[in-house]
Amino acid sequence: QVLLVESGGGLVQAGGSLRLSCAASGRTLSSYSMGWFRQAPGKEREFVGGISRSGDRTSYADSVKGRFTISRDNAKNTVYLQMNSLKPEDTAVYYCAASWRSLSGIKSNYDYWGQGAQVTVSS
């Protein structure tokens, strides 16, 4: 089992940047493909992006493509979500998740979830 803890959330003005981190403990992160999801109030949790076990492949939702970047440092057991050009509609709780399966945008494919980090973008 792996424990995931997100950090780096906060309040930022539109156009600004934030970087979220997801630190893992319990098992080495290199065993998992990793995903970032977000959930806004009253909405379903949606896929933001993901990264393969080795970091050689990434995938992004159309809504964040070109603005968000996912990376990982397996030596530090940490995954990152760099968010640039933030918009008010990016406001949500952001979750990292780990999967034994290949990189996927499907929520049910992920086995472990963090507690979430709030990101609020003001206009």
N, C-alpha and C positions, 0 to 999 in steps of 0.2 A: 504494500500500500504506500501511497505517496501523499504527503501533506503539502498543499499549495497555499501560499500567502501572497496576496497582491499588495502593492504599495505604490505611492506616487500620485494618487488621485488628488483632486482639489478643484478650486474655482479659478477659471481663466477667462479672459475676454475673448470675444470672437477674433479670429485671426492668430491667436496665440498658439503655444505649443505646450504639451505635457509628455512626460515619458512614464509609462507604467512599468513596474517590474513584477515578476512572478517568481518567487523563490520556492524551491522544492526541498523537502526533507523526507527521509524515510527510504527512498530509492533513488538511484541515479536517474537524472532527467533524460539522459540519452536513450533510455529504453522507450520513450514515448514520443509520438507526434503531439504537438501542442496547438491549442486553439485559443483565440480570444473571442469572447461573446459579449454582448451588451444587452441590457434590458432597461427600457425607459418606462416610466409610470404608465400603467394601463396597457402596455404592449407586450408582445411575446419576446422571449429572449432570442436574439438573432446573432448569426455568425458575423464576425468582423473580419477575421483572417486567421491563418494558421501556418505552421511551419513543420517541415518534416523532421525526422529524428536527427539527421545529420546537419540540417539547416540548408540543404542544397535546393530545396523547393519551398516556395511560399504561395499562398492563395489569399485573395482579398475579395471582400464584398465590393460590388460596383460603387456603393455609396462612399467608400473610403479609399478607393484605389487612387494612387498618386499623392495621397495626403498622409496615409499611415504606413508604417514600416515595422514588420516583425523581425526580430533577430533572437538568437539564443547563444548563450555561452555555457556549453555543457560542463566545462571545467568548474564553473561557478554554480552550476545547477540552477540557472536563472534564464528566464525568457523575458523579452522586452517588447513593449508596444510603444513606438515613437509616434506621437500624434501631432501633426502640423496643420496649419490653416484650419484650426478648429471652428466649427459652426455651432450655433445654438442647438441644432437638431442632433448634435453628437452627445448632448447631455443624457447620461444614463449611468447605471451601475455596470461596471466592466468586470468580467469574470475571466480568469484563465482556467483552462481545462486540459487534462492529459488523457491521451488515448493510446491503447495498445495497438490500435489499427493504424493503417496508413492515413496520411493527411486527408481530412474530410471536413466538410462544412455542416455535417449532420450532428445535431445535439446529442442524439441517443448513442452515437459512436464514442462518446467521451465517458471515461470511467471515473475520473476524479475531478473535483471542482474546488476552486478557492472560494473564499467568503465574499469576494467582490470589493471593488473600490469605486467610490462615487466620483464622477467627473461632471462638473457643471460648467457650461459655457454661457457666459452672459453676452447679451447683444449690445 
